[in-house]
Amino acid sequence: MDNTSKPIQTHKMPWMPLTEGLWVRPLRLVGEERTLQLRVDPGVTIPPHRHTGFVHALNLSGHRQLSNGHIAGPGDYVYEPPSNLDTWSCIGDEPCVIQITMSGRVENVDEDGNLLSYTDTAKLREKYLEWCKRESYVPVAIGASD
């Protein structure tokens, strides 16, 4: 199916819960790559994790403090190279909404860098399709049903 010219109206999409204070809208799930919108509630810290592929992240709203102390706000772009290890927090009173395109795995690690768990495009697709079925929501993410 060719979805290259069909807009996805993200503002009309429901948020799929991941964990307490963390929500996602999958937009494209193809091969090893995925594009999504991530919503993080104020005060939530994303635990230490490592990326095996690239990450392109554009802050749409809210502010997040990166592990290096830098603050990313609305309109700010952050690139994370493969093997990047980081953590970050949503700061302020407004949820952070970030549009992310990434490849590879996100590996959740302990303080010594040991692998605890991971997610990748295939795992996110499976979780998304299960959620859509449970919620009676027609999947709109490109590549979700291919």
C-alpha positions as CSV (number, residue, x, y, z in Angstrom):
1,M,0.0,0.0,0.0
2,D,1.4,3.4,-1.0
3,N,1.0,5.9,1.9
4,T,3.7,8.3,0.8
5,S,1.3,11.1,0.0
6,K,-1.4,10.4,2.6
7,P,-1.2,12.7,5.6
8,I,-1.6,11.2,9.1
9,Q,-3.7,13.6,11.2
10,T,-1.6,13.1,14.4
11,H,-3.7,15.6,16.4
12,K,-6.7,13.2,16.0
13,M,-4.8,10.1,17.0
14,P,-5.2,8.7,20.5
15,W,-2.1,8.2,22.7
16,M,-1.1,4.6,23.4
17,P,0.1,4.2,27.0
18,L,3.6,2.7,27.5
19,T,4.2,3.2,31.2
20,E,3.2,5.6,33.9
21,G,3.5,9.1,32.4
22,L,4.8,7.9,29.0
23,W,2.6,7.7,25.8
24,V,3.3,7.1,22.2
25,R,1.7,7.6,18.7
26,P,3.4,5.3,16.2
27,L,3.5,7.0,12.8
28,R,5.7,4.7,10.7
29,L,7.0,1.2,11.4
30,V,9.1,0.0,8.5
31,G,12.1,-2.4,8.7
32,E,14.4,-1.3,11.5
33,E,13.2,2.3,11.5
34,R,10.3,3.9,13.2
35,T,8.8,7.4,13.5
36,L,6.6,8.3,16.4
37,Q,5.5,11.0,18.7
38,L,6.4,10.5,22.4
39,R,4.5,12.3,25.2
40,V,6.2,12.5,28.6
41,D,4.4,13.9,31.6
42,P,6.0,16.6,33.7
43,G,8.4,15.2,36.3
44,V,8.9,11.9,34.5
45,T,12.5,10.8,34.0
46,I,13.3,8.4,31.1
47,P,15.7,5.8,32.7
48,P,19.2,5.1,31.4
49,H,19.0,3.6,27.9
50,R,21.3,3.0,24.9
51,H,20.5,3.4,21.3
52,T,21.9,0.9,18.8
53,G,20.9,3.1,15.9
54,F,20.4,6.8,15.2
55,V,17.9,9.1,16.8
56,H,16.5,12.3,15.3
57,A,14.3,14.0,17.9
58,L,12.3,17.3,17.4
59,N,10.7,18.8,20.5
60,L,7.1,19.8,19.5
61,S,6.1,21.1,23.0
62,G,7.4,21.1,26.6
63,H,11.0,21.1,27.8
64,R,13.3,18.3,28.6
65,Q,16.6,18.3,30.4
66,L,19.2,16.0,28.8
67,S,21.7,14.1,30.8
68,N,24.4,16.6,29.7
69,G,22.4,19.4,31.4
70,H,21.2,21.0,28.1
71,I,17.5,22.0,27.8
72,A,15.6,21.1,24.7
73,G,12.4,23.1,24.2
74,P,9.8,23.6,21.4
75,G,11.4,23.6,18.0
76,D,14.7,22.2,19.2
77,Y,16.3,19.3,17.4
78,V,18.5,16.7,19.1
79,Y,20.5,14.1,17.2
80,E,21.7,11.0,19.1
81,P,24.3,8.8,17.3
82,P,24.4,5.0,17.5
83,S,25.6,3.7,20.9
84,N,24.5,6.9,22.6
85,L,23.8,6.2,26.3
86,D,21.5,8.8,28.0
87,T,18.7,9.6,30.3
88,W,16.5,12.7,30.4
89,S,13.6,14.3,32.2
90,C,10.5,16.3,31.3
91,I,10.8,19.6,33.2
92,G,8.3,22.4,33.8
93,D,4.5,22.2,33.9
94,E,3.8,21.1,30.4
95,P,4.1,17.5,28.9
96,C,7.0,17.0,26.5
97,V,5.9,16.0,23.0
98,I,8.8,14.9,20.8
99,Q,8.7,13.6,17.2
100,I,11.3,10.9,16.9
101,T,12.7,9.0,13.9
102,M,15.0,6.2,15.0
103,S,16.6,2.9,13.9
104,G,17.7,-0.1,15.9
105,R,17.0,-0.9,19.5
106,V,16.4,1.1,22.6
107,E,18.1,-0.9,25.3
108,N,17.2,-0.2,28.9
109,V,20.3,-0.6,31.0
110,D,21.2,-0.5,34.7
111,E,23.7,1.9,36.3
112,D,26.6,-0.4,35.1
113,G,25.3,-0.4,31.5
114,N,24.0,-4.0,31.7
115,L,21.0,-4.8,29.4
116,L,17.7,-5.0,31.3
117,S,15.3,-5.0,28.4
118,Y,14.9,-3.6,24.9
119,T,12.4,-2.5,22.3
120,D,12.7,-2.2,18.6
121,T,10.4,-1.6,15.6
122,A,9.0,-5.2,15.6
123,K,8.2,-5.1,19.3
124,L,6.6,-1.7,19.0
125,R,4.5,-2.8,16.0
126,E,3.3,-5.9,17.9
127,K,2.4,-3.8,21.0
128,Y,0.6,-1.2,18.8
129,L,-1.4,-3.8,16.9
130,E,-2.5,-5.5,20.1
131,W,-3.5,-2.1,21.6
132,C,-5.4,-1.1,18.4
133,K,-7.3,-4.4,18.5
134,R,-8.1,-4.1,22.2
135,E,-9.2,-0.4,21.8
136,S,-11.1,-1.1,18.5
137,Y,-8.9,1.5,16.8
138,V,-8.0,1.1,13.1
139,P,-4.1,1.2,12.8
140,V,-3.0,4.2,10.8
141,A,0.8,3.9,11.3
142,I,2.5,3.3,7.9
143,G,3.9,-0.2,7.9
144,A,1.9,-1.4,10.9
145,S,-0.3,-3.9,9.0
146,D,2.1,-4.7,6.1
